[in-house]
Amino acid sequence: MDPINPASSEVGGGGVSIYDDAQLRLFGGLEQGFKNVMDKLSNIHDEIQQLPRRTTEGLSNQHGNRADSQEIDHKCPEGADATSVVNDVMTANQNLQNEKSELETRIQEKDQTITASAEKESELRREVLELKRKIAHLERKEVEFRDIIISNATVQQVTDQDVIQAFSELRQTVQQLAKNPALDLAHSPLPPTPNGTDSNQADRHFYSKLRTLSLKPRDVGFRVRMRIWEILHTLVFTKTIFGLKVPLKDDEAEDLWKMEIHLGRFEQYLFESSKVHDNMIADWRVCTLQCVRTMEKAERYSDYVAGKLEEGLEPLARKALKSQKAELFDKILEVCRKAVALKMLMQRSKEGYSVITLHIKEFPLYSGVGHTAESMGVEGGKASDASDDIAYVLFGALTKRPNSINREGKVLLKAEVILKKKR
C-alpha cells in the first residue's frame, strides 16, 4: 500500500481504488438527493396546480352550481416558474373571491326582497280580513234595513210619465167639470151667503167680480176653471197630504185630523231649517206615507175638498135639477180624488214634483213667463186681440225640482193662462 496515496490500493483485484469507490458513493448520494428534491418540487407543483380547482370546488360547495357554469384553465403553462404560477393562482383566487362577494350580495338582496314580499303579503292578508269584516257588517245592516230598502225601491218606480199622465187627466177632468150642464154660465149669480170662512170669503169675491164683468158664457166657463184651480191649489197642492184626514165623526177622527195638520207643519219647519237637507226631509215624508198606507186607512181627504168645491160652485147650480146636482157632485168628487191622488203620487217620489201657480203681480207679462206658461185665449176677444198682459191663471204648471245636487229642475207641463184684450 502506498502510504502517500492509500486510495490507490487495490481491493479484490477489481482494479477500483478505495478513493474511486468513495467518489461513486458520494455521487450516488448526490444523485439520490437531487432526485428527492425534484420529487418534492414535483409534489409542490402538483399541489399548486390543484389549488385553483380546490378553491373552485370549495365555492361550489357553498353556492351550488356556480363552479359548473364556468370553465377555468388551471394548467400551468410550460416553462413557467413556481412564483408565476402562484401569482396566477392568487389572481384567479382573488377573482373568485370577488365573484363570491358579488354572489353573496345578490343573495342578500334576494333575501331582503323575499322579506319585503312576506311583509307585504302579511299586510294584504290583514286588509283582506278587514274587508271581510266590513262586508259582514254591511250584510247585517242589509238584513236590518231590508224593509226600508224594499220600500224605497217601490218609491223610485214613480216616473215623469206617471206624473204627467195623472196631471193631464186631472186638467182634462176640470175642463169637463167647468162645462157641466148643471152650471148656469149664461147668468151671473149672487154671491153665497157669508159664513166667516176663508173659502167662503174667496167665493164671495169671485162672484162679486163676475157680476161686474159683462162676459160671454165661454169666458164665464174660463173663470169657473180658474176658481176650481184656485180651490185645488189652496187645499191640495200647497199642502202635504198624509192621508189621515177623515170626516170628523168621532174623537179618533178628530185626533187624526189634527195629527195630519201637525205633520204638515213639522215638514214646513224642517224645510225652513238650514240644518236639514231636502233629501232627508223627502226620506222622512216617504217613510211616513208608507206607514200610513200600511195602516190601510182609506183616503177621505178628497171628500173634504169636494165639499169645499161644491160650496164654491153652488151659486152657479142653484137652478139645476136634483139629478143634475147629483151628477155634478160626482164629477166634483172625481176631480178632487184625482187631485189628491196626483199629490200623493208626487209625494212618494224624491224627484221634487210640484204643481205650481203663477203670481200675476210678480209676473204680469206673458212675454216674461213664456217658458212656464202658454196662452189658452183672450178674455172678451180673439187671439189677434191679445195683449202681453196676463188676465188670470187658468191652471197651474207641473214642474220637477230634483233635490239632488247639481241637477236642474224643469217644467214638465206649462201653466195655462188667459190674456187680456188690447185696449
TIRO-487765 format. One record per residue: residue number from 0; residue in three letters; x, y, z of N, C-alpha, C in turn. Coordinates in steps of 0.2 Angstrom, whole numbers, m for minus. Each point is the difference from the previous one (the first is absolute). Example, Ala and Ser with C-alpha at 12.3 -4.5 7.8 and 13.67 -1.06 7.14 Angstrom:
% TIRO-487765
0  ALA  66  m28  39  m4  6  0  4  6  0
1  SER  m2  5  m4  4  6  1  m4  5  3
//
This chain:
% TIRO-487765
0  MET  4  m6  0  m4  6  0  4  6  0
1  ASP  m2  5  m4  4  6  0  m2  4  5
2  PRO  5  2  5  m2  4  6  m2  7  m2
3  ILE  2  2  m5  m2  7  m3  m7  0  m3
4  ASN  m1  m5  m4  m7  0  m3  m3  m7  1
5  PRO  m3  0  6  m3  m7  2  m6  m2  m5
6  ALA  m3  5  m3  m6  m2  m4  2  m4  m6
7  SER  7  0  m2  2  m3  m5  0  m8  1
8  SER  m1  m2  6  1  m7  2  m6  m4  m4
9  GLU  2  m5  m2  m5  m4  m3  m4  m4  5
10  VAL  m6  m2  m2  m4  m4  4  m3  m5  m4
11  GLY  1  m6  2  m4  m6  m4  3  m1  m7
12  GLY  5  4  m2  2  m1  m6  m4  3  m6
13  GLY  m5  4  2  m4  3  m5  3  6  m3
14  GLY  5  2  2  3  6  m3  m3  6  2
15  VAL  m5  1  5  m3  6  2  3  2  7
16  SER  2  6  0  3  2  7  m5  2  5
17  ILE  2  1  6  m4  2  5  m3  7  m1
18  TYR  4  4  m3  m1  7  m1  m6  0  m5
19  ASP  1  m4  m6  m5  0  m5  m7  m2  3
20  ASP  0  m5  4  m6  m3  3  m3  6  4
21  ALA  3  3  4  m3  6  4  m3  5  m4
22  GLN  3  2  m6  m2  5  m4  m7  m3  m3
23  LEU  0  m6  m2  m6  m3  m3  m6  0  5
24  ARG  2  m2  6  m5  1  6  m3  7  0
25  LEU  5  5  0  m2  7  1  m4  2  m6
26  PHE  1  m2  m6  m3  2  m5  m7  m3  0
27  GLY  m1  m7  2  m6  m3  1  m5  4  5
28  GLY  3  2  5  m4  3  5  m2  7  m2
29  LEU  4  4  m4  m2  6  m3  m6  m1  m5
30  GLU  1  m5  m4  m5  m1  m5  m6  m2  4
31  GLN  0  m4  5  m6  m2  3  m3  6  4
32  GLY  4  5  3  m3  6  3  m3  4  m5
33  PHE  3  1  m6  m3  4  m5  m6  m3  m2
34  LYS  m1  m6  m1  m6  m3  m2  m5  1  5
35  ASN  2  0  7  m5  1  5  m3  7  m1
36  VAL  5  5  m1  m2  7  0  m5  1  m6
37  MET  2  m3  m6  m4  0  m6  m7  m3  2
38  ASP  m1  m5  3  m6  m3  2  m4  5  4
39  LYS  3  3  5  m3  5  4  m3  6  m4
40  LEU  5  2  m4  m3  6  m4  m6  m3  m5
41  SER  1  m6  m2  m6  m2  m4  m6  0  4
42  ASN  0  m3  6  m6  0  5  m2  7  1
43  ILE  5  5  1  m3  7  1  m3  2  m6
44  HIS  3  m1  m6  m3  2  m6  m7  m3  m1
45  ASP  m1  m6  2  m7  m3  m1  m5  3  5
46  GLU  3  1  6  m5  4  4  m2  7  m2
47  ILE  5  3  m3  m1  7  m3  m5  m1  m5
48  GLN  1  m5  m4  m5  m1  m6  m7  m1  2
49  GLN  m1  m4  6  m6  m2  3  m3  6  4
50  LEU  3  5  2  m2  5  4  m6  4  m3
51  PRO  0  2  m6  m6  3  m3  m6  m4  0
52  ARG  1  m7  m2  m6  m4  0  m3  m1  7
53  ARG  4  m1  5  m2  m1  7  m4  7  2
54  THR  3  5  m2  m4  7  2  m7  0  m3
55  THR  0  m2  m7  m6  0  m3  m5  m5  2
56  GLU  2  m6  2  m4  m5  3  m3  2  7
57  GLY  4  4  4  m2  3  6  m6  5  m1
58  LEU  1  4  m5  m5  5  m1  m6  m4  m3
59  SER  1  m5  m4  m6  m4  m2  m4  m3  5
60  ASN  4  m2  5  m4  m3  6  m4  5  4
61  GLN  2  6  0  m3  6  4  m6  2  m4
62  HIS  0  1  m7  m5  4  m4  m3  m4  m5
63  GLY  1  m7  0  m4  m4  m5  4  m1  m6
64  ASN  m3  1  m5  3  m2  m7  4  6  m3
65  ARG  2  5  4  4  5  m3  6  m2  m4
66  ALA  4  m5  3  6  m3  m3  m2  m3  m7
67  ASP  m6  m3  0  m1  m4  m7  m2  5  m5
68  SER  m1  6  1  m2  5  m5  6  3  m4
69  GLN  6  m1  3  6  3  m3  6  m5  0
70  GLU  4  1  m5  5  m5  m1  7  5  0
71  ILE  4  m2  5  6  4  1  6  m5  m2
72  ASP  5  3  m4  6  m4  m2  5  0  6
73  HIS  0  m6  4  4  0  5  7  m3  m1
74  LYS  2  m1  m6  6  m3  m2  6  5  0
75  CYS  5  m2  3  6  5  0  3  0  m6
76  PRO  1  6  m3  4  0  m7  7  m3  1
77  GLU  2  m3  m6  6  m3  0  6  5  1
78  GLY  5  m2  4  5  5  1  m1  5  5
79  ALA  m6  0  3  m1  6  5  3  m3  6
80  ASP  2  5  4  3  m2  7  m5  0  5
81  ALA  2  m2  6  m5  m1  5  m3  7  3
82  THR  4  5  0  m2  7  2  m6  2  m5
83  SER  1  m1  m6  m5  3  m5  m6  m4  1
84  VAL  1  m7  1  m6  m4  1  m4  2  6
85  VAL  4  2  5  m4  2  6  m3  6  m1
86  ASN  3  5  m3  m3  7  m1  m7  m1  m4
87  ASP  1  m4  m6  m6  m2  m4  m6  m3  5
88  VAL  2  m4  4  m5  m4  4  m3  6  5
89  MET  4  4  3  m2  5  4  m5  5  m3
90  THR  2  2  m6  m4  4  m4  m7  m3  m2
91  ALA  0  m7  m2  m6  m3  m1  m4  m1  6
92  ASN  4  m1  6  m4  m1  6  m3  6  2
93  GLN  3  6  m1  m3  7  2  m6  1  m5
94  ASN  0  m2  m6  m5  1  m4  m6  m4  2
95  LEU  1  m6  2  m5  m5  3  m3  3  6
96  GLN  4  3  4  m2  3  7  m5  6  m2
97  ASN  2  4  m5  m4  6  m2  m7  m3  m3
98  GLU  0  m5  m4  m6  m3  m2  m4  m3  6
99  LYS  4  m3  5  m4  m2  6  m3  5  3
100  SER  3  6  1  m3  6  4  m6  2  m4
101  GLU  1  0  m7  m6  3  m4  m6  m5  1
102  LEU  2  m6  0  m6  m5  1  m3  1  6
103  GLU  4  1  6  m3  0  6  m4  7  1
104  THR  2  5  m4  m4  6  0  m6  m1  m3
105  ARG  0  m3  m6  m7  m2  m3  m4  m4  4
106  ILE  3  m5  3  m4  m4  5  m3  4  5
107  GLN  4  5  3  m3  4  5  m6  4  m2
108  GLU  1  3  m6  m5  4  m3  m7  m4  m1
109  LYS  1  m6  m3  m5  m5  m1  m4  m1  7
110  ASP  4  m1  5  m3  m2  7  m4  6  2
111  GLN  3  6  m1  m4  7  2  m6  0  m4
112  THR  0  m1  m7  m6  0  m4  m5  m5  3
113  ILE  2  m6  1  m4  m5  3  m4  2  6
114  THR  5  3  5  m3  3  6  m5  5  m1
115  ALA  1  5  m5  m5  5  m1  m6  m3  m3
116  SER  1  m5  m5  m6  m3  m2  m5  m3  5
117  ALA  4  m3  5  m4  m4  5  m3  5  4
118  GLU  3  6  2  m3  5  4  m6  3  m4
119  LYS  0  1  m7  m5  3  m4  m6  m5  0
120  GLU  2  m7  m1  m5  m5  0  m4  0  7
121  SER  3  1  5  m3  0  7  m4  6  1
122  GLU  2  6  m3  m4  6  0  m7  m1  m4
123  LEU  1  m3  m6  m6  m1  m4  m5  m5  3
124  ARG  3  m5  3  m4  m5  4  m4  4  5
125  ARG  3  5  4  m4  4  5  m5  4  m3
126  GLU  1  3  m6  m5  4  m4  m5  m4  m2
127  VAL  1  m6  m2  m5  m5  m2  m5  m2  5
128  LEU  3  m1  6  m4  m2  6  m4  6  2
129  GLU  3  6  0  m4  6  1  m6  1  m5
130  LEU  1  m1  m6  m5  1  m5  m6  m5  1
131  LYS  2  m6  2  m5  m6  2  m4  2  6
132  ARG  3  4  4  m3  2  6  m5  5  m2
133  LYS  2  5  m4  m5  5  m2  m6  m3  m4
134  ILE  2  m5  m5  m5  m3  m4  m5  m3  5
135  ALA  2  m4  5  m5  m3  5  m4  5  3
136  HIS  3  6  2  m4  5  3  m5  3  m4
137  LEU  2  1  m7  m5  3  m4  m6  m5  m2
138  GLU  2  m7  0  m5  m5  m1  m5  0  6
139  ARG  2  1  6  m4  1  6  m5  6  m1
140  LYS  3  5  m2  m4  6  m1  m5  m1  m5
141  GLU  2  m3  m6  m5  m1  m5  m6  m4  3
142  VAL  1  m5  4  m5  m4  3  m5  4  4
143  GLU  4  5  4  m4  4  5  m5  5  m4
144  PHE  3  3  m6  m4  5  m3  m3  m3  m7
145  ARG  m1  m6  0  m3  m3  m6  m7  3  m2
146  ASP  m4  1  5  m6  3  m1  0  7  m3
147  ILE  5  4  3  0  6  m2  3  1  m7
148  ILE  5  m5  m2  2  0  m7  m5  m2  m5
149  ILE  m4  m5  2  m6  m2  m4  m5  6  m1
150  SER  m1  3  5  m5  6  0  3  5  m5
151  ASN  6  2  1  3  5  m4  0  m2  m7
152  ALA  1  m6  m2  0  m3  m7  m7  1  m3
153  THR  m5  m1  4  m7  2  m3  m1  7  m1
154  VAL  3  4  4  m1  7  0  4  3  m7
155  GLN  5  m3  m2  4  2  m5  m3  m2  m7
156  GLN  m6  m4  0  m3  m2  m6  m5  6  m2
157  VAL  0  6  3  m4  5  m2  4  4  m6
158  THR  m3  0  m6  4  3  m5  m3  7  m3
159  ASP  3  3  m4  m2  7  m3  m7  m2  m3
160  GLN  0  m5  m4  m6  m2  m4  m6  m1  4
161  ASP  1  m3  6  m5  m2  5  m3  7  2
162  VAL  4  4  2  m3  7  3  m3  4  m6
163  ILE  3  0  m6  m3  4  m5  m7  m3  m2
164  GLN  0  m6  0  m7  m3  m2  m5  2  5
165  ALA  2  m1  6  m5  2  6  m2  7  0
166  PHE  5  4  m2  m1  8  0  m5  1  m6
167  SER  1  m3  m6  m4  2  m6  m7  m3  1
168  GLU  m1  m5  3  m6  m3  2  m4  5  4
169  LEU  3  2  5  m3  5  5  m2  6  m4
170  ARG  4  3  m4  m1  6  m3  m6  m1  m5
171  GLN  0  m6  m3  m6  m1  m5  m7  m1  4
172  THR  1  m3  6  m6  m1  4  m3  7  2
173  VAL  5  4  2  m3  7  2  m3  4  m6
174  GLN  2  m1  m6  m3  3  m6  m7  m3  0
175  GLN  m1  m6  1  m6  m4  m1  m5  3  6
176  LEU  3  1  6  m4  3  5  m3  7  m1
177  ALA  5  4  m3  m2  7  m1  m6  0  m6
178  LYS  0  m5  m4  m6  0  m5  m6  m4  2
179  ASN  0  m2  6  m6  m4  3  m6  3  m2
180  PRO  m5  m4  m2  m7  4  m1  m3  3  6
181  ALA  1  m3  6  m3  3  6  2  7  1
182  LEU  6  2  m3  2  7  1  m3  5  m5
183  ASP  m3  5  3  m3  5  m4  6  6  m2
184  LEU  3  0  m6  5  4  m2  m3  6  m3
185  ALA  m6  0  m1  m3  6  m4  m2  6  4
186  HIS  0  m1  7  m2  5  4  5  1  6
187  SER  0  6  3  5  1  5  m4  m1  7
188  PRO  1  m5  4  m4  m1  6  2  5  6
189  LEU  m4  0  5  2  4  6  5  m4  4
190  PRO  4  3  3  5  m3  4  m3  m4  6
191  PRO  4  m5  2  m3  m4  6  m1  4  6
192  THR  m4  m3  5  m1  3  6  6  0  4
193  PRO  3  5  3  6  0  4  m1  m4  6
194  ASN  6  m4  2  0  m5  5  6  1  4
195  GLY  5  5  m2  6  1  4  6  m4  m1
196  THR  m1  m5  m5  6  m4  m2  4  4  m5
197  ASP  6  m2  m1  5  2  m5  m3  m2  m7
198  SER  m2  m6  m1  m2  m2  m6  m7  4  m2
199  ASN  m4  1  5  m6  3  m2  1  8  m2
200  GLN  5  3  3  2  6  m1  3  1  m7
201  ALA  4  m5  m2  3  m1  m7  m6  m1  m5
202  ASP  m5  m4  2  m5  m1  m5  m4  6  m1
203  ARG  m2  4  5  m3  6  0  3  5  m5
204  HIS  7  1  1  4  4  m4  m1  m2  m8
205  PHE  1  m6  m1  m1  m3  m7  m6  2  m3
206  TYR  m6  m1  3  m6  1  m3  m2  8  0
207  SER  3  3  5  m1  8  m1  4  3  m6
208  LYS  6  m3  m1  4  2  m6  m4  m2  m6
209  LEU  m3  m6  0  m3  m3  m6  m6  5  m2
210  ARG  m4  2  5  m5  5  m2  1  6  m3
211  THR  7  3  2  2  6  m3  2  0  m7
212  LEU  1  m6  m3  3  m2  m7  m6  m2  m4
213  SER  0  3  m6  m5  m2  m5  3  m6  m4
214  LEU  0  m6  2  3  m5  m4  m5  m5  m3
215  LYS  3  m3  m5  m4  m5  m4  1  m7  4
216  PRO  m5  m4  m1  1  m7  3  7  m3  m1
217  ARG  3  1  m5  7  m3  m1  4  3  5
218  ASP  0  6  0  5  3  5  m2  m1  7
219  VAL  m7  m1  2  m2  m2  7  3  m7  1
220  GLY  0  m4  m5  2  m7  1  8  0  2
221  PHE  4  4  m4  7  1  2  1  3  7
222  ARG  m5  4  2  1  3  7  m2  m6  5
223  VAL  m5  m4  m2  m1  m6  5  6  m4  0
224  ARG  3  m2  m5  6  m4  0  5  3  5
225  MET  1  7  m1  5  3  4  m2  m1  8
226  ARG  m6  1  1  m2  m1  8  1  m7  2
227  ILE  m2  m5  m4  2  m7  2  7  m1  1
228  TRP  4  3  m4  7  m1  1  3  3  6
229  GLU  m3  6  2  2  4  6  m2  m5  6
230  ILE  m6  m3  0  m2  m4  6  5  m6  0
231  LEU  1  m3  m5  5  m6  0  7  2  2
232  HIS  2  5  m3  7  3  2  0  1  8
233  THR  m5  3  2  0  2  7  0  m6  5
234  LEU  m5  m4  m2  m1  m6  5  4  m6  m1
235  VAL  3  m1  m6  3  m6  m2  8  1  m1
236  PHE  1  4  m5  7  1  m3  5  4  4
237  THR  m3  4  5  4  4  5  2  m4  6
238  LYS  m3  m6  1  1  m4  6  3  m7  m1
239  THR  2  m2  6  2  m7  0  m5  m5  2
240  ILE  m3  m4  m4  m5  m4  2  2  m7  2
241  PHE  m1  m2  7  2  m6  2  m5  m6  0
242  GLY  m6  2  m1  m6  m4  0  m3  m2  6
243  LEU  1  5  5  m3  m1  7  m6  4  1
244  LYS  m2  4  m5  m6  4  1  m6  m4  m2
245  VAL  m5  0  5  m6  m4  m2  m5  4  3
246  PRO  m7  m1  m2  m5  4  2  m1  0  8
247  LEU  m1  5  3  0  1  7  m6  m3  3
248  LYS  0  m7  1  m6  m3  3  1  m3  7
249  ASP  7  0  2  1  m3  7  7  4  2
250  ASP  1  m2  7  7  3  2  6  m3  m3
251  GLU  0  m6  m2  6  m2  m4  1  3  m7
252  ALA  m6  2  m3  1  3  m6  2  7  1
253  GLU  m2  3  5  2  7  2  8  0  1
254  ASP  2  m5  4  7  0  2  4  m1  m7
255  LEU  m2  m5  m4  4  m1  m6  0  7  m5
256  TRP  m5  3  0  m1  7  m3  6  4  2
257  LYS  0  1  7  5  4  3  7  m2  m1
258  MET  1  m7  0  6  m3  m1  3  2  m7
259  GLU  m5  0  m5  2  1  m7  2  8  m1
260  ILE  m3  4  4  2  7  0  6  1  3
261  HIS  2  m3  5  6  1  4  6  m3  m4
262  LEU  m1  m6  m4  5  m3  m4  2  5  m6
263  GLY  m5  3  m2  1  5  m6  4  6  3
264  ARG  m2  2  6  4  6  3  7  m2  2
265  PHE  1  m6  2  7  m3  1  4  0  m6
266  GLU  m3  m2  m5  4  m1  m7  2  7  m2
267  GLN  m5  5  1  2  7  m2  5  3  5
268  TYR  0  m2  6  6  2  5  6  m3  m3
269  LEU  0  m6  m2  7  m3  m2  2  3  m7
270  PHE  m4  2  m4  2  4  m6  3  7  2
271  GLU  m3  3  5  3  6  2  6  0  4
272  SER  2  m6  2  6  m1  4  6  m1  m6
273  SER  6  4  2  5  m1  m5  5  m6  2
274  LYS  m2  m3  5  4  m6  2  m2  m7  m3
275  VAL  m6  0  m2  m3  m6  m3  0  0  m8
276  HIS  3  m4  m3  0  m1  m7  m7  m2  m3
277  ASP  m1  3  m6  m7  m2  m3  0  m8  m1
278  ASN  5  m3  m2  0  m7  m1  m2  m4  7
279  MET  2  3  5  m2  m3  7  m7  1  1
280  ILE  m3  6  m1  m7  1  1  m4  m5  m5
281  ALA  2  0  m6  m3  m5  m5  0  m7  3
282  ASP  5  m2  3  0  m7  2  m5  m1  6
283  TRP  0  5  4  m5  0  6  m7  0  m2
284  ARG  m1  4  m5  m7  1  m3  m2  m7  m3
285  VAL  4  m3  m4  m1  m6  m4  m2  m6  5
286  CYS  5  0  5  m1  m5  6  m7  1  3
287  THR  m1  6  2  m7  1  3  m6  m2  m4
288  LEU  0  2  m6  m5  m2  m5  m1  m8  0
289  GLN  6  m3  0  0  m7  m1  m3  m3  7
290  CYS  1  3  5  m3  m3  7  m7  1  m1
291  VAL  m3  6  m2  m7  1  0  m3  m5  m5
292  ARG  3  m1  m6  m3  m5  m5  0  m7  4
293  THR  5  m1  4  0  m7  3  m6  m1  5
294  MET  m2  6  3  m6  0  4  m6  m1  m3
295  GLU  0  0  m7  m6  m1  m4  m6  5  1
296  LYS  2  6  2  m5  5  1  m3  2  m7
297  ALA  m6  0  m1  m3  2  m6  1  8  m1
298  GLU  2  2  m6  1  7  m1  m7  4  0
299  ARG  m1  4  4  m6  4  1  1  7  m1
300  TYR  6  3  m1  1  7  0  m3  3  m6
301  SER  m1  m4  m6  m3  2  m6  m7  2  1
302  ASP  m3  m4  5  m7  2  2  m1  7  2
303  TYR  5  1  5  0  7  3  1  5  m5
304  VAL  5  m1  m5  1  5  m5  m6  1  m5
305  ALA  m3  m6  m1  m6  0  m5  m6  4  4
306  GLY  m1  0  6  m5  4  4  2  7  m1
307  LYS  6  2  0  2  7  m1  m1  3  m7
308  LEU  1  m5  m5  m1  2  m7  m7  0  m2
309  GLU  m4  m4  3  m7  0  m1  m3  7  3
310  GLU  2  2  6  m2  7  2  2  5  m5
311  GLY  6  0  m3  2  5  m4  m4  0  m7
312  LEU  m2  m5  m2  m4  0  m6  m8  0  1
313  GLU  m2  0  6  m7  0  2  m4  5  m3
314  PRO  2  7  0  m4  5  m3  m1  m1  m8
315  LEU  4  m3  m3  m1  m1  m7  m5  m6  m2
316  ALA  m1  m4  6  m4  m6  m1  m7  0  4
317  ARG  m2  6  1  m6  1  4  m6  m2  m4
318  LYS  0  1  m6  m6  m1  m4  1  m7  m3
319  ALA  4  m4  2  1  m7  m3  m5  m5  3
320  LEU  m1  m5  m3  m5  m5  2  4  m4  6
321  LYS  m4  m4  4  4  m4  5  4  m5  m3
322  SER  m2  m3  m6  4  m5  m3  6  3  m3
323  GLN  m1  6  m3  6  3  m2  5  2  5
324  LYS  m2  2  6  4  2  5  4  m7  3
325  ALA  m4  m5  0  4  m7  2  5  m1  m5
326  GLU  m1  0  m7  5  m1  m5  6  5  1
327  LEU  m2  6  2  5  5  1  5  m1  5
328  PHE  m3  m3  6  4  m1  6  5  m6  m2
329  ASP  m3  m5  m4  4  m6  m2  6  2  m3
330  LYS  m1  5  m5  6  3  m4  5  4  5
331  ILE  m3  3  4  4  4  5  4  m5  4
332  LEU  m3  m5  2  4  m5  4  5  m3  m4
333  GLU  m1  m2  m6  5  m3  m5  6  5  0
334  VAL  m2  7  m1  6  4  m1  4  1  7
335  CYS  m3  0  5  4  0  7  4  m6  1
336  ARG  m3  m6  m1  4  m6  1  6  m1  m5
337  LYS  m1  3  m6  6  0  m5  5  5  3
338  ALA  m2  5  2  4  5  3  4  m2  6
339  VAL  m3  m3  4  3  m3  6  5  m6  m2
340  ALA  m3  m4  m4  5  m6  m3  6  3  m3
341  LEU  m1  5  m4  6  3  m3  5  3  5
342  LYS  m3  3  5  5  3  5  3  m6  4
343  MET  m3  m5  2  3  m5  4  5  m4  m5
344  LEU  m1  m1  m6  4  m3  m5  7  4  0
345  MET  m1  7  m1  6  4  0  4  m1  7
346  GLN  m3  0  5  3  m1  7  4  m6  1
347  ARG  m2  m5  m4  3  m7  1  7  0  m4
348  SER  1  5  m3  7  1  m4  4  5  3
349  LYS  7  m1  m1  5  5  3  2  5  m5
350  GLU  m3  0  m6  2  4  m6  m3  7  1
351  GLY  m4  2  5  m2  7  1  m5  2  m5
352  TYR  m5  m5  m2  m6  2  m4  m4  5  4
353  SER  m3  5  m4  m4  5  3  m5  3  m5
354  VAL  m6  2  2  m4  4  m4  m1  7  3
355  ILE  2  5  m4  1  6  2  m5  5  m4
356  THR  m1  6  3  m4  5  m3  5  6  m2
357  LEU  m2  4  m4  4  6  m2  m3  6  4
358  HIS  4  4  3  m2  6  3  0  6  m4
359  ILE  m6  2  m2  m1  5  m6  3  7  3
360  LYS  0  2  6  3  6  2  7  0  0
361  GLU  3  m6  0  7  0  m1  3  m1  m7
362  PHE  m5  m4  m4  2  m1  m7  m6  2  m4
363  PRO  m2  7  m1  m6  2  m3  0  m1  m8
364  LEU  6  m1  m3  1  0  m7  1  m7  m3
365  TYR  m4  m2  m5  1  m7  m3  7  m1  m3
366  SER  3  5  m3  6  0  m3  6  m2  6
367  GLY  m2  1  6  5  m1  5  0  m7  3
368  VAL  m6  m4  m2  m1  m7  3  m1  m5  m6
369  GLY  2  2  m6  m1  m4  m6  3  m7  1
370  HIS  5  m1  4  3  m7  1  m4  m4  5
371  THR  m5  3  4  m4  m3  5  m7  0  m1
372  ALA  m3  4  m5  m7  0  m1  m1  1  m7
373  GLU  m6  m2  m2  m3  0  m7  m7  3  0
374  SER  m1  5  m5  m7  3  0  m5  m5  m3
375  MET  m6  0  3  m6  m4  m2  m5  5  m3
376  GLY  1  6  0  m6  5  m2  1  7  2
377  VAL  m4  4  m3  m1  7  2  m7  1  3
378  GLU  0  3  6  m6  2  3  m4  5  m4
379  GLY  m6  m1  m2  m4  5  m4  3  1  m7
380  GLY  4  m4  m3  2  1  m7  3  m6  m3
381  LYS  3  1  m6  3  m5  m4  8  0  2
382  ALA  3  m5  m3  7  m1  1  4  6  m3
383  SER  m3  3  m5  4  6  m3  m1  6  4
384  ASP  m5  0  5  m1  5  5  5  0  6
385  ALA  4  m5  0  4  m1  7  5  5  1
386  SER  0  2  6  6  4  2  5  m4  4
387  ASP  5  3  3  5  m3  3  m1  m1  8
388  ASP  m6  3  2  m2  m1  7  m4  m6  1
389  ILE  2  m3  6  m4  m6  2  m6  2  4
390  ALA  m6  m3  m2  m6  1  4  0  m4  6
391  TYR  1  m7  m1  m1  m4  6  3  m7  m2
392  VAL  1  m4  5  3  m7  m1  m6  m5  m1
393  LEU  0  m3  m5  m5  m5  m1  1  m7  3
394  PHE  6  m2  0  3  m6  4  7  1  1
395  GLY  3  m3  5  7  0  2  4  m4  m5
396  ALA  7  0  2  5  m3  m4  2  m6  4
397  LEU  2  m5  m3  3  m6  3  8  0  m1
398  THR  3  1  5  8  0  0  3  m5  4
399  LYS  7  m1  m1  4  m5  3  6  4  3
400  ARG  1  0  6  5  4  3  4  m6  4
401  PRO  5  m3  m3  3  m6  4  4  3  6
402  ASN  0  m4  5  4  2  6  7  m2  m1
403  SER  2  m4  m5  7  m2  0  4  6  m2
404  ILE  6  0  2  5  6  m1  2  0  m7
405  ASN  1  6  m3  2  0  m7  m5  m2  m5
406  ARG  m6  m1  1  m5  m2  m5  m5  6  0
407  GLU  m2  2  m6  m4  6  m1  m7  m3  m1
408  GLY  m5  4  3  m7  m1  m1  m2  2  m7
409  LYS  m6  m2  m1  m3  2  m7  m8  0  0
410  VAL  m3  3  m5  m7  0  0  m2  m6  m5
411  LEU  m4  m4  3  m3  m6  m3  m6  2  m5
412  LEU  m4  4  3  m6  2  m3  m1  7  2
413  LYS  m1  5  m5  m1  7  1  m6  2  3
414  ALA  m1  5  4  m6  3  2  m4  3  m5
415  GLU  m7  0  1  m4  2  m5  m3  7  2
416  VAL  1  5  m4  m2  7  2  m5  3  m5
417  ILE  m4  5  2  m4  4  m4  3  7  0
418  LEU  0  3  m7  3  6  0  m5  6  m1
419  LYS  2  6  2  m5  5  m1  0  3  m7
420  LYS  m6  3  m1  m1  3  m7  4  6  m1
421  LYS  2  2  m6  3  6  m1  m5  6  1
422  ARG  3  5  2  m5  6  1  0  5  m6
//
